[in-house]
């Protein structure tokens, strides 16, 4: 027996309308074509699907079985059709984000809250890009956007500028280095460096300052939370290097100071990496735009 979606729609329309004529109007076909369709379906089934002697025409027991199938399947088909239409029109989709910047979680959450209100049908997920290779995952379509400060020349990937920031030295106001106008790599040789628990290559203090100068801190203490890092620094348990906007945003206490790294300071740029094939998706463009707006607020704080 070959049952098509139109057969299920026909059975349901006749049942709901109470007759062939009204069902034909609902389905936008002629009454003759609908009657022919019913006859062909009954020939396939080998049983009558309607009790024609009744007024209005009613479904037979076999027809009721087919109606139950229609009521189960048609809503699923309609939901899938709506989902595909949403994908085509760009109002639904997936936005899985990987973050290579540990401190950026605090900056990204307000962005995602605004995004959720505008795009409620887009599935959003965050993966810490520090735990895996985020850019290869972007190429494999395992994630859809990567927040990174290290752009690469990758086929099919575009890097959109978000904002510039400066990694700054953070120490207790009572620390001897607080008296200096800026710090250099050599200043870290006798210090306990408090950092996020990530690879050195992902930390600005190493990639931009210590590793090129071949300087090793006296000790390294890894801490997950920014507020905890600042608390330890304020208690003079060590020093840290954090993005300037993070220090301004968290505002843990007034017991620590910030100083530039080197006399001229260091500037870094944060990017949103996406697949070029996704550039036309409205929600991808909107997320990046919201991220840039939030970044402007941070820089102005």
DAGI-V816467 format. One record per helix or strand of 3 or more residues. SS is the DSSP state (A for helix, B for strand). FROM is the first residue (numbers start at 0). LEN is the number of residues. If there is no record, write none. Layout:
# DAGI-V816467
ss=<SS:SS>
from=<FROM:FROM>
len=<LEN:LEN>
This chain:
# DAGI-V816467
ss=<A:A:A:A:B:A:B:A:A:B:B:B:A:A:B:A:A:B:A:B:A:B:B:A:A>
from=<4:19:30:60:92:103:121:128:133:144:156:166:175:184:191:199:203:218:225:238:243:255:267:275:281>
len=<13:8:15:29:7:15:7:3:6:4:9:6:4:4:4:3:10:4:9:5:7:6:8:3:19>
